[in-house]
């Protein structure tokens, strides 16, 4: 990713974050460790549940989106942190072999008045499946360094 400071992001700018095919192995391994609910770890239970089969933990789905954002939106040299998420919506179950496509649209970009070395970039990021169905919507922000006060990172 090219070096980008807060003021380099523009409202309305859209980032294509690429695609990821989720596997049954990913779903099971993540769920066994972090979200061992039966619809994520027990194929027989999941088949008889309202979901009709194994589904991904929403947290795994969100982390897949985050990994996409690290490759296609967040400039790690200028990213400081996130102040938190305003909205996370899991809209459809994600199933083994789904192909997830990520997209992000920049909303407001604001330079801090009290700390002008920091800028807030608000955005909406989404994942859709191979059928074009929206499976995850995230409204959040990332804090980036500003160009005017940042150290010279051109050789980083």
Short mmCIF file of the C-alpha atoms (twelve columns), coordinates in Angstrom:
data_MODEL
# 
_entry.id   MODEL 
# 
loop_
_atom_site.group_PDB 
_atom_site.id 
_atom_site.type_symbol 
_atom_site.label_atom_id 
_atom_site.label_alt_id 
_atom_site.label_comp_id 
_atom_site.label_asym_id 
_atom_site.label_seq_id 
_atom_site.Cartn_x 
_atom_site.Cartn_y 
_atom_site.Cartn_z 
_atom_site.pdbx_PDB_model_num 
ATOM 1   C CA . UNK A 1   0.000   0.000   0.000  1 
ATOM 2   C CA . UNK A 2   1.248   3.477   -0.849 1 
ATOM 3   C CA . UNK A 3   2.087   5.871   1.970  1 
ATOM 4   C CA . UNK A 4   -1.173  7.656   2.857  1 
ATOM 5   C CA . UNK A 5   -1.844  10.226  5.548  1 
ATOM 6   C CA . UNK A 6   -5.236  11.223  6.939  1 
ATOM 7   C CA . UNK A 7   -5.664  14.094  4.504  1 
ATOM 8   C CA . UNK A 8   -4.978  11.768  1.550  1 
ATOM 9   C CA . UNK A 9   -8.289  9.944   2.113  1 
ATOM 10  C CA . UNK A 10  -11.319 11.504  0.410  1 
ATOM 11  C CA . UNK A 11  -15.024 11.252  1.323  1 
ATOM 12  C CA . UNK A 12  -16.741 9.003   -1.203 1 
ATOM 13  C CA . UNK A 13  -13.514 7.202   -2.130 1 
ATOM 14  C CA . UNK A 14  -14.138 3.460   -2.548 1 
ATOM 15  C CA . UNK A 15  -11.554 0.742   -1.925 1 
ATOM 16  C CA . UNK A 16  -11.887 -2.722  -3.459 1 
ATOM 17  C CA . UNK A 17  -10.499 -4.983  -0.735 1 
ATOM 18  C CA . UNK A 18  -10.362 -8.174  -2.765 1 
ATOM 19  C CA . UNK A 19  -11.830 -11.601 -2.109 1 
ATOM 20  C CA . UNK A 20  -11.336 -14.543 0.213  1 
ATOM 21  C CA . UNK A 21  -12.822 -18.034 -0.004 1 
ATOM 22  C CA . UNK A 22  -13.561 -19.237 3.513  1 
ATOM 23  C CA . UNK A 23  -12.973 -22.916 4.222  1 
ATOM 24  C CA . UNK A 24  -14.630 -25.351 6.572  1 
ATOM 25  C CA . UNK A 25  -11.245 -25.858 8.229  1 
ATOM 26  C CA . UNK A 26  -10.943 -22.113 8.965  1 
ATOM 27  C CA . UNK A 27  -14.440 -22.021 10.422 1 
ATOM 28  C CA . UNK A 28  -13.871 -25.060 12.654 1 
ATOM 29  C CA . UNK A 29  -10.380 -24.106 13.855 1 
ATOM 30  C CA . UNK A 30  -11.355 -20.539 14.736 1 
ATOM 31  C CA . UNK A 31  -14.581 -21.586 16.434 1 
ATOM 32  C CA . UNK A 32  -12.986 -24.360 18.472 1 
ATOM 33  C CA . UNK A 33  -10.531 -21.861 19.889 1 
ATOM 34  C CA . UNK A 34  -12.590 -18.664 20.202 1 
ATOM 35  C CA . UNK A 35  -16.324 -19.219 19.613 1 
ATOM 36  C CA . UNK A 36  -17.233 -22.854 20.323 1 
ATOM 37  C CA . UNK A 37  -20.967 -22.548 19.800 1 
ATOM 38  C CA . UNK A 38  -22.557 -25.633 18.219 1 
ATOM 39  C CA . UNK A 39  -23.539 -23.944 14.928 1 
ATOM 40  C CA . UNK A 40  -19.809 -23.217 14.389 1 
ATOM 41  C CA . UNK A 41  -18.231 -26.500 15.568 1 
ATOM 42  C CA . UNK A 42  -20.802 -29.313 15.304 1 
ATOM 43  C CA . UNK A 43  -21.844 -30.175 11.730 1 
ATOM 44  C CA . UNK A 44  -24.674 -32.477 12.806 1 
ATOM 45  C CA . UNK A 45  -26.141 -29.921 15.207 1 
ATOM 46  C CA . UNK A 46  -25.731 -27.152 12.623 1 
ATOM 47  C CA . UNK A 47  -27.499 -29.224 9.955  1 
ATOM 48  C CA . UNK A 48  -30.577 -29.509 12.183 1 
ATOM 49  C CA . UNK A 49  -30.473 -25.879 13.326 1 
ATOM 50  C CA . UNK A 50  -32.194 -22.843 11.843 1 
ATOM 51  C CA . UNK A 51  -29.030 -22.320 9.782  1 
ATOM 52  C CA . UNK A 52  -29.266 -25.678 7.987  1 
ATOM 53  C CA . UNK A 53  -25.521 -26.227 8.147  1 
ATOM 54  C CA . UNK A 54  -22.223 -25.090 9.565  1 
ATOM 55  C CA . UNK A 55  -21.695 -21.304 9.664  1 
ATOM 56  C CA . UNK A 56  -18.743 -19.066 10.419 1 
ATOM 57  C CA . UNK A 57  -18.428 -17.204 13.674 1 
ATOM 58  C CA . UNK A 58  -19.289 -13.575 13.034 1 
ATOM 59  C CA . UNK A 59  -16.005 -12.681 14.681 1 
ATOM 60  C CA . UNK A 60  -14.048 -14.736 12.147 1 
ATOM 61  C CA . UNK A 61  -15.985 -13.051 9.358  1 
ATOM 62  C CA . UNK A 62  -15.137 -9.619  10.813 1 
ATOM 63  C CA . UNK A 63  -11.455 -10.561 11.115 1 
ATOM 64  C CA . UNK A 64  -11.377 -11.660 7.485  1 
ATOM 65  C CA . UNK A 65  -12.681 -8.202  6.578  1 
ATOM 66  C CA . UNK A 66  -10.054 -6.618  8.825  1 
ATOM 67  C CA . UNK A 67  -7.257  -8.576  7.126  1 
ATOM 68  C CA . UNK A 68  -8.569  -7.339  3.774  1 
ATOM 69  C CA . UNK A 69  -8.547  -3.780  5.137  1 
ATOM 70  C CA . UNK A 70  -4.921  -4.157  6.223  1 
ATOM 71  C CA . UNK A 71  -3.985  -5.051  2.644  1 
ATOM 72  C CA . UNK A 72  -6.178  -2.585  0.788  1 
ATOM 73  C CA . UNK A 73  -7.058  0.422   2.966  1 
ATOM 74  C CA . UNK A 74  -5.002  0.873   6.123  1 
ATOM 75  C CA . UNK A 75  -1.550  2.303   5.583  1 
ATOM 76  C CA . UNK A 76  0.327   0.632   8.431  1 
ATOM 77  C CA . UNK A 77  3.082   3.263   8.422  1 
ATOM 78  C CA . UNK A 78  0.604   6.061   9.212  1 
ATOM 79  C CA . UNK A 79  -2.183  4.217   11.039 1 
ATOM 80  C CA . UNK A 80  -2.273  4.997   14.767 1 
ATOM 81  C CA . UNK A 81  -5.316  3.106   16.089 1 
ATOM 82  C CA . UNK A 82  -9.082  2.907   15.980 1 
ATOM 83  C CA . UNK A 83  -11.311 4.739   18.443 1 
ATOM 84  C CA . UNK A 84  -13.827 1.869   18.155 1 
ATOM 85  C CA . UNK A 85  -16.656 0.671   15.975 1 
ATOM 86  C CA . UNK A 86  -19.992 2.447   15.743 1 
ATOM 87  C CA . UNK A 87  -21.843 -0.444  14.145 1 
ATOM 88  C CA . UNK A 88  -21.247 -4.090  13.322 1 
ATOM 89  C CA . UNK A 89  -24.032 -5.975  11.561 1 
ATOM 90  C CA . UNK A 90  -23.907 -9.635  10.617 1 
ATOM 91  C CA . UNK A 91  -26.652 -9.792  7.992  1 
ATOM 92  C CA . UNK A 92  -26.394 -13.300 6.512  1 
ATOM 93  C CA . UNK A 93  -24.639 -16.477 7.632  1 
ATOM 94  C CA . UNK A 94  -21.265 -17.215 6.070  1 
ATOM 95  C CA . UNK A 95  -20.824 -20.833 5.053  1 
ATOM 96  C CA . UNK A 96  -17.892 -23.054 4.082  1 
ATOM 97  C CA . UNK A 97  -16.619 -22.262 0.578  1 
ATOM 98  C CA . UNK A 98  -18.361 -18.875 0.395  1 
ATOM 99  C CA . UNK A 99  -16.317 -16.358 -1.553 1 
ATOM 100 C CA . UNK A 100 -16.315 -13.109 0.381  1 
ATOM 101 C CA . UNK A 101 -15.650 -9.804  -1.369 1 
ATOM 102 C CA . UNK A 102 -14.675 -6.722  0.629  1 
ATOM 103 C CA . UNK A 103 -15.369 -3.086  -0.136 1 
ATOM 104 C CA . UNK A 104 -14.875 0.099   1.860  1 
ATOM 105 C CA . UNK A 105 -16.222 3.612   1.336  1 
ATOM 106 C CA . UNK A 106 -14.673 6.589   3.085  1 
ATOM 107 C CA . UNK A 107 -17.145 8.847   4.856  1 
ATOM 108 C CA . UNK A 108 -15.934 11.841  6.828  1 
ATOM 109 C CA . UNK A 109 -12.263 12.800  7.136  1 
ATOM 110 C CA . UNK A 110 -11.499 15.110  10.058 1 
ATOM 111 C CA . UNK A 111 -8.210  16.484  11.369 1 
ATOM 112 C CA . UNK A 112 -8.180  16.801  15.158 1 
ATOM 113 C CA . UNK A 113 -8.187  20.425  16.352 1 
ATOM 114 C CA . UNK A 114 -6.549  19.575  19.679 1 
ATOM 115 C CA . UNK A 115 -4.043  17.079  18.204 1 
ATOM 116 C CA . UNK A 116 -3.364  18.163  14.600 1 
ATOM 117 C CA . UNK A 117 -0.932  15.286  14.146 1 
ATOM 118 C CA . UNK A 118 -3.971  12.979  14.044 1 
ATOM 119 C CA . UNK A 119 -6.809  12.638  11.569 1 
ATOM 120 C CA . UNK A 120 -9.973  10.531  11.822 1 
ATOM 121 C CA . UNK A 121 -11.137 8.649   8.748  1 
ATOM 122 C CA . UNK A 122 -14.671 7.311   9.108  1 
ATOM 123 C CA . UNK A 123 -15.830 4.574   6.764  1 
ATOM 124 C CA . UNK A 124 -18.326 1.851   6.002  1 
ATOM 125 C CA . UNK A 125 -16.798 -1.519  5.118  1 
ATOM 126 C CA . UNK A 126 -18.808 -4.431  3.756  1 
ATOM 127 C CA . UNK A 127 -18.478 -8.078  2.816  1 
ATOM 128 C CA . UNK A 128 -20.685 -9.693  0.213  1 
ATOM 129 C CA . UNK A 129 -20.820 -13.355 -0.723 1 
ATOM 130 C CA . UNK A 130 -20.527 -14.891 -4.178 1 
ATOM 131 C CA . UNK A 131 -24.244 -14.250 -4.761 1 
ATOM 132 C CA . UNK A 132 -23.832 -10.527 -4.076 1 
ATOM 133 C CA . UNK A 133 -25.629 -10.811 -0.731 1 
ATOM 134 C CA . UNK A 134 -24.438 -8.465  1.989  1 
ATOM 135 C CA . UNK A 135 -23.147 -10.602 4.883  1 
ATOM 136 C CA . UNK A 136 -21.347 -7.999  7.045  1 
ATOM 137 C CA . UNK A 137 -21.533 -4.222  7.422  1 
ATOM 138 C CA . UNK A 138 -19.104 -2.332  9.634  1 
ATOM 139 C CA . UNK A 139 -19.220 1.408   10.385 1 
ATOM 140 C CA . UNK A 140 -16.029 2.542   12.050 1 
ATOM 141 C CA . UNK A 141 -13.057 4.895   11.991 1 
ATOM 142 C CA . UNK A 142 -9.295  4.715   11.908 1 
ATOM 143 C CA . UNK A 143 -6.907  7.355   13.210 1 
ATOM 144 C CA . UNK A 144 -4.054  8.211   10.847 1 
ATOM 145 C CA . UNK A 145 -1.067  10.510  11.164 1 
ATOM 146 C CA . UNK A 146 -1.367  13.778  9.284  1 
ATOM 147 C CA . UNK A 147 1.096   14.827  6.638  1 
ATOM 148 C CA . UNK A 148 1.888   18.211  8.204  1 
ATOM 149 C CA . UNK A 149 3.240   16.871  11.497 1 
ATOM 150 C CA . UNK A 150 4.288   13.316  10.662 1 
ATOM 151 C CA . UNK A 151 7.945   12.275  10.665 1 
ATOM 152 C CA . UNK A 152 9.459   11.611  7.238  1 
ATOM 153 C CA . UNK A 153 8.450   8.016   6.513  1 
ATOM 154 C CA . UNK A 154 9.372   8.031   2.822  1 
ATOM 155 C CA . UNK A 155 12.299  5.673   3.524  1 
ATOM 156 C CA . UNK A 156 10.289  3.383   5.848  1 
# 
